[in-house]
Amino acid sequence: MTHRMRCDACGAVSPRSVDFGRAQDWQLRHAGRHPSHLTYTETLTRPWRARPQDNR
Ligand SMILES: [Zn+2]
């Protein structure tokens, strides 16, 4: 599962990372550079793999 943060003010996005701390570091640096950008959306991506042999 990977985490990504998106700034709601300007749409900038962090790199995807399996480590939430990396996404959070990006958010804190972004907020430091842009003090008016106060709200963020976190996106979680959970990969799924279909296994045809399990179809019943
Ligand atoms: Zn921003």
N, CA, C, O and the ligand as a Tripos MOL2 file, in Angstrom:
@<TRIPOS>MOLECULE
protein
  225   223    57     0     0
PROTEIN
NO_CHARGES

@<TRIPOS>ATOM
      1 N           0.8520   -1.1800    0.0000 N.3       1 MET1
      2 CA          0.0000    0.0000    0.0000 C.3       1 MET1
      3 C           0.8980    1.2430    0.0000 C.2       1 MET1
      4 O           1.8980    1.2980    0.7160 O.2       1 MET1
      5 N           0.5260    2.2330   -0.8110 N.am      2 THR2
      6 CA          1.3310    3.4510   -0.8760 C.3       2 THR2
      7 C           0.5010    4.6560   -0.4560 C.2       2 THR2
      8 O          -0.7240    4.6680   -0.5760 O.2       2 THR2
      9 N           1.2050    5.6670    0.0400 N.am      3 HIS3
     10 CA          0.5970    6.9110    0.4970 C.3       3 HIS3
     11 C           1.0300    8.0510   -0.4180 C.2       3 HIS3
     12 O           2.1640    8.0800   -0.8940 O.2       3 HIS3
     13 N           0.1350    8.9690   -0.6530 N.am      4 ARG4
     14 CA          0.4880   10.1690   -1.3840 C.3       4 ARG4
     15 C          -0.3180   11.3280   -0.8050 C.2       4 ARG4
     16 O          -1.5040   11.1860   -0.5100 O.2       4 ARG4
     17 N           0.3430   12.4780   -0.6450 N.am      5 MET5
     18 CA         -0.3420   13.6660   -0.1520 C.3       5 MET5
     19 C          -0.5270   14.6540   -1.3000 C.2       5 MET5
     20 O           0.3670   14.8330   -2.1270 O.2       5 MET5
     21 N          -1.7020   15.2950   -1.3400 N.am      6 ARG6
     22 CA         -1.9500   16.3260   -2.3330 C.3       6 ARG6
     23 C          -2.3670   17.6080   -1.6210 C.2       6 ARG6
     24 O          -3.2090   17.5940   -0.7230 O.2       6 ARG6
     25 N          -1.7590   18.7190   -2.0430 N.am      7 CYS7
     26 CA         -2.1200   20.0150   -1.4760 C.3       7 CYS7
     27 C          -3.4450   20.4640   -2.0830 C.2       7 CYS7
     28 O          -3.5730   20.5480   -3.3050 O.2       7 CYS7
     29 N          -4.4440   20.7550   -1.2230 N.am      8 ASP8
     30 CA         -5.7480   21.1800   -1.7440 C.3       8 ASP8
     31 C          -5.6900   22.6070   -2.2960 C.2       8 ASP8
     32 O          -6.5420   23.0030   -3.0910 O.2       8 ASP8
     33 N          -4.6730   23.3840   -1.8690 N.am      9 ALA9
     34 CA         -4.6010   24.7860   -2.3130 C.3       9 ALA9
     35 C          -4.0650   24.8890   -3.7360 C.2       9 ALA9
     36 O          -4.6110   25.6480   -4.5370 O.2       9 ALA9
     37 N          -3.0120   24.1470   -4.0730 N.am     10 CYS10
     38 CA         -2.3840   24.3200   -5.3820 C.3      10 CYS10
     39 C          -2.3230   23.0270   -6.1890 C.2      10 CYS10
     40 O          -1.9190   23.0590   -7.3520 O.2      10 CYS10
     41 N          -2.7070   21.8960   -5.6130 N.am     11 GLY11
     42 CA         -2.7310   20.6510   -6.3700 C.3      11 GLY11
     43 C          -1.3940   19.9350   -6.4450 C.2      11 GLY11
     44 O          -1.3020   18.8860   -7.0820 O.2      11 GLY11
     45 N          -0.3440   20.4730   -5.8080 N.am     12 ALA12
     46 CA          0.9560   19.7890   -5.8120 C.3      12 ALA12
     47 C           0.8210   18.4360   -5.1180 C.2      12 ALA12
     48 O           0.0750   18.3050   -4.1480 O.2      12 ALA12
     49 N           1.5350   17.4370   -5.6100 N.am     13 VAL13
     50 CA          1.4510   16.1090   -5.0100 C.3      13 VAL13
     51 C           2.8370   15.6300   -4.5930 C.2      13 VAL13
     52 O           3.8420   15.9560   -5.2250 O.2      13 VAL13
     53 N           2.8670   14.8530   -3.5220 N.am     14 SER14
     54 CA          4.1110   14.2570   -3.0550 C.3      14 SER14
     55 C           4.4150   13.0290   -3.9050 C.2      14 SER14
     56 O           3.5310   12.5380   -4.6070 O.2      14 SER14
     57 N           5.6490   12.5220   -3.8580 N.am     15 PRO15
     58 CA          5.9140   11.2110   -4.4510 C.3      15 PRO15
     59 C           5.1120   10.1470   -3.7060 C.2      15 PRO15
     60 O           4.8140   10.2990   -2.5210 O.2      15 PRO15
     61 N           4.7670    9.0760   -4.4050 N.am     16 ARG16
     62 CA          4.1450    7.9300   -3.7320 C.3      16 ARG16
     63 C           5.1970    7.2250   -2.8910 C.2      16 ARG16
     64 O           6.3510    7.0930   -3.2990 O.2      16 ARG16
     65 N           4.7860    6.7770   -1.7190 N.am     17 SER17
     66 CA          5.7260    6.0580   -0.8700 C.3      17 SER17
     67 C           4.9910    5.0300   -0.0360 C.2      17 SER17
     68 O           3.8520    5.2570    0.3730 O.2      17 SER17
     69 N           5.6290    3.9080    0.2170 N.am     18 VAL18
     70 CA          5.0420    2.9390    1.1360 C.3      18 VAL18
     71 C           5.1620    3.4200    2.5780 C.2      18 VAL18
     72 O           4.4980    2.8960    3.4720 O.2      18 VAL18
     73 N           6.0080    4.4170    2.7980 N.am     19 ASP19
     74 CA          6.2670    4.9450    4.1420 C.3      19 ASP19
     75 C           5.4840    6.2390    4.3170 C.2      19 ASP19
     76 O           5.7850    7.2390    3.6660 O.2      19 ASP19
     77 N           4.4620    6.2260    5.2100 N.am     20 PHE20
     78 CA          3.6670    7.4360    5.3880 C.3      20 PHE20
     79 C           4.5290    8.6040    5.8450 C.2      20 PHE20
     80 O           4.2210    9.7500    5.5200 O.2      20 PHE20
     81 N           5.6100    8.3420    6.5980 N.am     21 GLY21
     82 CA          6.4830    9.4100    7.0610 C.3      21 GLY21
     83 C           7.0530   10.2430    5.9220 C.2      21 GLY21
     84 O           7.2310   11.4540    6.0540 O.2      21 GLY21
     85 N           7.3420    9.5710    4.7800 N.am     22 ARG22
     86 CA          7.8760   10.3110    3.6250 C.3      22 ARG22
     87 C           6.8410   11.2910    3.0870 C.2      22 ARG22
     88 O           7.1700   12.4380    2.7840 O.2      22 ARG22
     89 N           5.5950   10.8450    2.9680 N.am     23 ALA23
     90 CA          4.5300   11.7260    2.4870 C.3      23 ALA23
     91 C           4.3070   12.8700    3.4740 C.2      23 ALA23
     92 O           4.0660   14.0100    3.0780 O.2      23 ALA23
     93 N           4.3920   12.5480    4.7540 N.am     24 GLN24
     94 CA          4.1900   13.5820    5.7660 C.3      24 GLN24
     95 C           5.3360   14.5960    5.7480 C.2      24 GLN24
     96 O           5.1060   15.7930    5.9180 O.2      24 GLN24
     97 N           6.5590   14.1250    5.5430 N.am     25 ASP25
     98 CA          7.6960   15.0480    5.4280 C.3      25 ASP25
     99 C           7.4840   16.0240    4.2760 C.2      25 ASP25
    100 O           7.7320   17.2220    4.4090 O.2      25 ASP25
    101 N           7.0190   15.4900    3.1330 N.am     26 TRP26
    102 CA          6.7470   16.3420    1.9770 C.3      26 TRP26
    103 C           5.7250   17.4100    2.3470 C.2      26 TRP26
    104 O           5.8900   18.5840    2.0120 O.2      26 TRP26
    105 N           4.6490   16.9850    3.0510 N.am     27 GLN27
    106 CA          3.5790   17.9180    3.4170 C.3      27 GLN27
    107 C           4.1160   19.0180    4.3280 C.2      27 GLN27
    108 O           3.7770   20.1890    4.1620 O.2      27 GLN27
    109 N           4.9520   18.6360    5.2890 N.am     28 LEU28
    110 CA          5.4800   19.6340    6.2240 C.3      28 LEU28
    111 C           6.4010   20.6180    5.5020 C.2      28 LEU28
    112 O           6.3660   21.8170    5.7760 O.2      28 LEU28
    113 N           7.2370   20.1040    4.5650 N.am     29 ARG29
    114 CA          8.0960   21.0110    3.7930 C.3      29 ARG29
    115 C           7.2760   21.9300    2.9060 C.2      29 ARG29
    116 O           7.5860   23.1150    2.7840 O.2      29 ARG29
    117 N           6.2320   21.3960    2.2860 N.am     30 HIS30
    118 CA          5.3850   22.1970    1.4090 C.3      30 HIS30
    119 C           4.7020   23.3010    2.2140 C.2      30 HIS30
    120 O           4.6490   24.4510    1.7790 O.2      30 HIS30
    121 N           4.1850   22.9490    3.3760 N.am     31 ALA31
    122 CA          3.5170   23.9370    4.2210 C.3      31 ALA31
    123 C           4.5170   24.9910    4.7010 C.2      31 ALA31
    124 O           4.1570   26.1500    4.9050 O.2      31 ALA31
    125 N           5.7850   24.5760    4.8800 N.am     32 GLY32
    126 CA          6.8000   25.5310    5.3000 C.3      32 GLY32
    127 C           7.0920   26.5540    4.2130 C.2      32 GLY32
    128 O           7.3000   27.7340    4.4960 O.2      32 GLY32
    129 N           7.1060   26.0880    2.9550 N.am     33 ARG33
    130 CA          7.3690   26.9970    1.8290 C.3      33 ARG33
    131 C           6.1530   27.8370    1.4740 C.2      33 ARG33
    132 O           6.2880   28.9540    0.9750 O.2      33 ARG33
    133 N           4.9550   27.2930    1.7340 N.am     34 HIS34
    134 CA          3.7070   27.9540    1.3370 C.3      34 HIS34
    135 C           2.7910   28.0060    2.5530 C.2      34 HIS34
    136 O           1.8930   27.1760    2.6930 O.2      34 HIS34
    137 N           3.0150   28.9750    3.4290 N.am     35 PRO35
    138 CA          2.2840   28.9770    4.7110 C.3      35 PRO35
    139 C           0.7680   29.0840    4.5700 C.2      35 PRO35
    140 O           0.0430   28.7650    5.5130 O.2      35 PRO35
    141 N           0.2680   29.5300    3.3990 N.am     36 SER36
    142 CA         -1.1820   29.6450    3.2390 C.3      36 SER36
    143 C          -1.8210   28.3440    2.7600 C.2      36 SER36
    144 O          -3.0450   28.2550    2.6680 O.2      36 SER36
    145 N          -0.9960   27.3250    2.4520 N.am     37 HIS37
    146 CA         -1.5380   26.0460    1.9670 C.3      37 HIS37
    147 C          -1.7500   25.1250    3.1650 C.2      37 HIS37
    148 O          -0.8250   24.4600    3.6320 O.2      37 HIS37
    149 N          -2.9900   25.1040    3.6470 N.am     38 LEU38
    150 CA         -3.2410   24.5050    4.9570 C.3      38 LEU38
    151 C          -3.9750   23.1740    4.9020 C.2      38 LEU38
    152 O          -3.9800   22.4460    5.8950 O.2      38 LEU38
    153 N          -4.5920   22.8320    3.7840 N.am     39 THR39
    154 CA         -5.3630   21.5900    3.7610 C.3      39 THR39
    155 C          -4.7970   20.6560    2.7000 C.2      39 THR39
    156 O          -4.4000   21.0860    1.6170 O.2      39 THR39
    157 N          -4.7700   19.3790    3.0320 N.am     40 TYR40
    158 CA         -4.1650   18.3460    2.2010 C.3      40 TYR40
    159 C          -5.0810   17.1380    2.1470 C.2      40 TYR40
    160 O          -5.8800   16.9040    3.0540 O.2      40 TYR40
    161 N          -4.9560   16.3810    1.0790 N.am     41 THR41
    162 CA         -5.7050   15.1360    0.9510 C.3      41 THR41
    163 C          -4.7040   13.9960    0.8220 C.2      41 THR41
    164 O          -3.8120   14.0370   -0.0260 O.2      41 THR41
    165 N          -4.8530   12.9840    1.6640 N.am     42 GLU42
    166 CA         -3.9960   11.8150    1.5560 C.3      42 GLU42
    167 C          -4.6950   10.7740    0.6870 C.2      42 GLU42
    168 O          -5.8860   10.5190    0.8600 O.2      42 GLU42
    169 N          -3.9700   10.1810   -0.2330 N.am     43 THR43
    170 CA         -4.5030    9.1000   -1.0600 C.3      43 THR43
    171 C          -3.7570    7.8240   -0.7230 C.2      43 THR43
    172 O          -2.5270    7.7910   -0.7400 O.2      43 THR43
    173 N          -4.5120    6.7660   -0.4130 N.am     44 LEU44
    174 CA         -3.9290    5.4430   -0.1820 C.3      44 LEU44
    175 C          -4.1990    4.5890   -1.4120 C.2      44 LEU44
    176 O          -5.3190    4.5640   -1.9210 O.2      44 LEU44
    177 N          -3.1860    3.8950   -1.8840 N.am     45 THR45
    178 CA         -3.3590    2.9770   -3.0140 C.3      45 THR45
    179 C          -3.0440    1.5730   -2.5450 C.2      45 THR45
    180 O          -1.9450    1.2860   -2.0710 O.2      45 THR45
    181 N          -4.0500    0.6880   -2.6910 N.am     46 ARG46
    182 CA         -3.8600   -0.6970   -2.2680 C.3      46 ARG46
    183 C          -3.8870   -1.5780   -3.5190 C.2      46 ARG46
    184 O          -4.9400   -1.7340   -4.1370 O.2      46 ARG46
    185 N          -2.7590   -2.1490   -3.8940 N.am     47 PRO47
    186 CA         -2.7410   -2.9690   -5.1020 C.3      47 PRO47
    187 C          -3.4870   -4.2840   -4.8950 C.2      47 PRO47
    188 O          -3.3760   -4.9230   -3.8490 O.2      47 PRO47
    189 N          -4.2490   -4.6720   -5.9150 N.am     48 TRP48
    190 CA         -4.9180   -5.9630   -5.9060 C.3      48 TRP48
    191 C          -4.5250   -6.7060   -7.1650 C.2      48 TRP48
    192 O          -4.3100   -6.1100   -8.2200 O.2      48 TRP48
    193 N          -4.4380   -7.9880   -7.0380 N.am     49 ARG49
    194 CA         -4.0980   -8.8100   -8.1950 C.3      49 ARG49
    195 C          -5.1730   -9.8880   -8.3560 C.2      49 ARG49
    196 O          -5.4190  -10.6780   -7.4450 O.2      49 ARG49
    197 N          -5.8000   -9.9040   -9.5200 N.am     50 ALA50
    198 CA         -6.8340  -10.9160   -9.7780 C.3      50 ALA50
    199 C          -6.1600  -12.2630  -10.0220 C.2      50 ALA50
    200 O          -5.1200  -12.3460  -10.6750 O.2      50 ALA50
    201 N          -6.7760  -13.3160   -9.4810 N.am     51 ARG51
    202 CA         -6.2140  -14.6510   -9.6810 C.3      51 ARG51
    203 C          -7.2940  -15.5130  -10.3280 C.2      51 ARG51
    204 O          -8.1670  -16.0460   -9.6430 O.2      51 ARG51
    205 N          -7.2270  -15.6460  -11.6750 N.am     52 PRO52
    206 CA         -8.3060  -16.3460  -12.4000 C.3      52 PRO52
    207 C          -8.5690  -17.7550  -11.8810 C.2      52 PRO52
    208 O          -9.7030  -18.2290  -11.9400 O.2      52 PRO52
    209 N          -7.5450  -18.4270  -11.3760 N.am     53 GLN53
    210 CA         -7.7630  -19.8070  -10.9490 C.3      53 GLN53
    211 C          -8.6420  -19.8860   -9.7110 C.2      53 GLN53
    212 O          -9.1150  -20.9670   -9.3610 O.2      53 GLN53
    213 N          -8.8740  -18.7450   -9.0330 N.am     54 ASP54
    214 CA         -9.7210  -18.7580   -7.8510 C.3      54 ASP54
    215 C         -11.2000  -18.5110   -8.1800 C.2      54 ASP54
    216 O         -12.0420  -18.5520   -7.2830 O.2      54 ASP54
    217 N         -11.5260  -18.2570   -9.4520 N.am     55 ASN55
    218 CA        -12.9380  -18.0270   -9.8210 C.3      55 ASN55
    219 C         -13.7400  -19.3290   -9.6510 C.2      55 ASN55
    220 O         -13.3510  -20.3820  -10.1570 O.2      55 ASN55
    221 N         -14.8510  -19.2340   -8.9380 N.am     56 ARG56
    222 CA        -15.6760  -20.4160   -8.7430 C.3      56 ARG56
    223 C         -17.1280  -20.0610   -9.0410 C.2      56 ARG56
    224 O         -18.0070  -20.9170   -8.9390 O.2      56 ARG56
    225 ZN          0.3300   23.9520   -2.1470 Zn       57 ZN57
@<TRIPOS>BOND
     1     1     2 1
     2     2     3 1
     3     3     4 2
     4     3     5 am
     5     5     6 1
     6     6     7 1
     7     7     8 2
     8     7     9 am
     9     9    10 1
    10    10    11 1
    11    11    12 2
    12    11    13 am
    13    13    14 1
    14    14    15 1
    15    15    16 2
    16    15    17 am
    17    17    18 1
    18    18    19 1
    19    19    20 2
    20    19    21 am
    21    21    22 1
    22    22    23 1
    23    23    24 2
    24    23    25 am
    25    25    26 1
    26    26    27 1
    27    27    28 2
    28    27    29 am
    29    29    30 1
    30    30    31 1
    31    31    32 2
    32    31    33 am
    33    33    34 1
    34    34    35 1
    35    35    36 2
    36    35    37 am
    37    37    38 1
    38    38    39 1
    39    39    40 2
    40    39    41 am
    41    41    42 1
    42    42    43 1
    43    43    44 2
    44    43    45 am
    45    45    46 1
    46    46    47 1
    47    47    48 2
    48    47    49 am
    49    49    50 1
    50    50    51 1
    51    51    52 2
    52    51    53 am
    53    53    54 1
    54    54    55 1
    55    55    56 2
    56    55    57 am
    57    57    58 1
    58    58    59 1
    59    59    60 2
    60    59    61 am
    61    61    62 1
    62    62    63 1
    63    63    64 2
    64    63    65 am
    65    65    66 1
    66    66    67 1
    67    67    68 2
    68    67    69 am
    69    69    70 1
    70    70    71 1
    71    71    72 2
    72    71    73 am
    73    73    74 1
    74    74    75 1
    75    75    76 2
    76    75    77 am
    77    77    78 1
    78    78    79 1
    79    79    80 2
    80    79    81 am
    81    81    82 1
    82    82    83 1
    83    83    84 2
    84    83    85 am
    85    85    86 1
    86    86    87 1
    87    87    88 2
    88    87    89 am
    89    89    90 1
    90    90    91 1
    91    91    92 2
    92    91    93 am
    93    93    94 1
    94    94    95 1
    95    95    96 2
    96    95    97 am
    97    97    98 1
    98    98    99 1
    99    99   100 2
   100    99   101 am
   101   101   102 1
   102   102   103 1
   103   103   104 2
   104   103   105 am
   105   105   106 1
   106   106   107 1
   107   107   108 2
   108   107   109 am
   109   109   110 1
   110   110   111 1
   111   111   112 2
   112   111   113 am
   113   113   114 1
   114   114   115 1
   115   115   116 2
   116   115   117 am
   117   117   118 1
   118   118   119 1
   119   119   120 2
   120   119   121 am
   121   121   122 1
   122   122   123 1
   123   123   124 2
   124   123   125 am
   125   125   126 1
   126   126   127 1
   127   127   128 2
   128   127   129 am
   129   129   130 1
   130   130   131 1
   131   131   132 2
   132   131   133 am
   133   133   134 1
   134   134   135 1
   135   135   136 2
   136   135   137 am
   137   137   138 1
   138   138   139 1
   139   139   140 2
   140   139   141 am
   141   141   142 1
   142   142   143 1
   143   143   144 2
   144   143   145 am
   145   145   146 1
   146   146   147 1
   147   147   148 2
   148   147   149 am
   149   149   150 1
   150   150   151 1
   151   151   152 2
   152   151   153 am
   153   153   154 1
   154   154   155 1
   155   155   156 2
   156   155   157 am
   157   157   158 1
   158   158   159 1
   159   159   160 2
   160   159   161 am
   161   161   162 1
   162   162   163 1
   163   163   164 2
   164   163   165 am
   165   165   166 1
   166   166   167 1
   167   167   168 2
   168   167   169 am
   169   169   170 1
   170   170   171 1
   171   171   172 2
   172   171   173 am
   173   173   174 1
   174   174   175 1
   175   175   176 2
   176   175   177 am
   177   177   178 1
   178   178   179 1
   179   179   180 2
   180   179   181 am
   181   181   182 1
   182   182   183 1
   183   183   184 2
   184   183   185 am
   185   185   186 1
   186   186   187 1
   187   187   188 2
   188   187   189 am
   189   189   190 1
   190   190   191 1
   191   191   192 2
   192   191   193 am
   193   193   194 1
   194   194   195 1
   195   195   196 2
   196   195   197 am
   197   197   198 1
   198   198   199 1
   199   199   200 2
   200   199   201 am
   201   201   202 1
   202   202   203 1
   203   203   204 2
   204   203   205 am
   205   205   206 1
   206   206   207 1
   207   207   208 2
   208   207   209 am
   209   209   210 1
   210   210   211 1
   211   211   212 2
   212   211   213 am
   213   213   214 1
   214   214   215 1
   215   215   216 2
   216   215   217 am
   217   217   218 1
   218   218   219 1
   219   219   220 2
   220   219   221 am
   221   221   222 1
   222   222   223 1
   223   223   224 2
@<TRIPOS>SUBSTRUCTURE
     1 MET1         2 RESIDUE 1 A MET
     2 THR2         6 RESIDUE 1 A THR
     3 HIS3        10 RESIDUE 1 A HIS
     4 ARG4        14 RESIDUE 1 A ARG
     5 MET5        18 RESIDUE 1 A MET
     6 ARG6        22 RESIDUE 1 A ARG
     7 CYS7        26 RESIDUE 1 A CYS
     8 ASP8        30 RESIDUE 1 A ASP
     9 ALA9        34 RESIDUE 1 A ALA
    10 CYS10       38 RESIDUE 1 A CYS
    11 GLY11       42 RESIDUE 1 A GLY
    12 ALA12       46 RESIDUE 1 A ALA
    13 VAL13       50 RESIDUE 1 A VAL
    14 SER14       54 RESIDUE 1 A SER
    15 PRO15       58 RESIDUE 1 A PRO
    16 ARG16       62 RESIDUE 1 A ARG
    17 SER17       66 RESIDUE 1 A SER
    18 VAL18       70 RESIDUE 1 A VAL
    19 ASP19       74 RESIDUE 1 A ASP
    20 PHE20       78 RESIDUE 1 A PHE
    21 GLY21       82 RESIDUE 1 A GLY
    22 ARG22       86 RESIDUE 1 A ARG
    23 ALA23       90 RESIDUE 1 A ALA
    24 GLN24       94 RESIDUE 1 A GLN
    25 ASP25       98 RESIDUE 1 A ASP
    26 TRP26      102 RESIDUE 1 A TRP
    27 GLN27      106 RESIDUE 1 A GLN
    28 LEU28      110 RESIDUE 1 A LEU
    29 ARG29      114 RESIDUE 1 A ARG
    30 HIS30      118 RESIDUE 1 A HIS
    31 ALA31      122 RESIDUE 1 A ALA
    32 GLY32      126 RESIDUE 1 A GLY
    33 ARG33      130 RESIDUE 1 A ARG
    34 HIS34      134 RESIDUE 1 A HIS
    35 PRO35      138 RESIDUE 1 A PRO
    36 SER36      142 RESIDUE 1 A SER
    37 HIS37      146 RESIDUE 1 A HIS
    38 LEU38      150 RESIDUE 1 A LEU
    39 THR39      154 RESIDUE 1 A THR
    40 TYR40      158 RESIDUE 1 A TYR
    41 THR41      162 RESIDUE 1 A THR
    42 GLU42      166 RESIDUE 1 A GLU
    43 THR43      170 RESIDUE 1 A THR
    44 LEU44      174 RESIDUE 1 A LEU
    45 THR45      178 RESIDUE 1 A THR
    46 ARG46      182 RESIDUE 1 A ARG
    47 PRO47      186 RESIDUE 1 A PRO
    48 TRP48      190 RESIDUE 1 A TRP
    49 ARG49      194 RESIDUE 1 A ARG
    50 ALA50      198 RESIDUE 1 A ALA
    51 ARG51      202 RESIDUE 1 A ARG
    52 PRO52      206 RESIDUE 1 A PRO
    53 GLN53      210 RESIDUE 1 A GLN
    54 ASP54      214 RESIDUE 1 A ASP
    55 ASN55      218 RESIDUE 1 A ASN
    56 ARG56      222 RESIDUE 1 A ARG
    57 ZN57       225 GROUP 0 **** ****
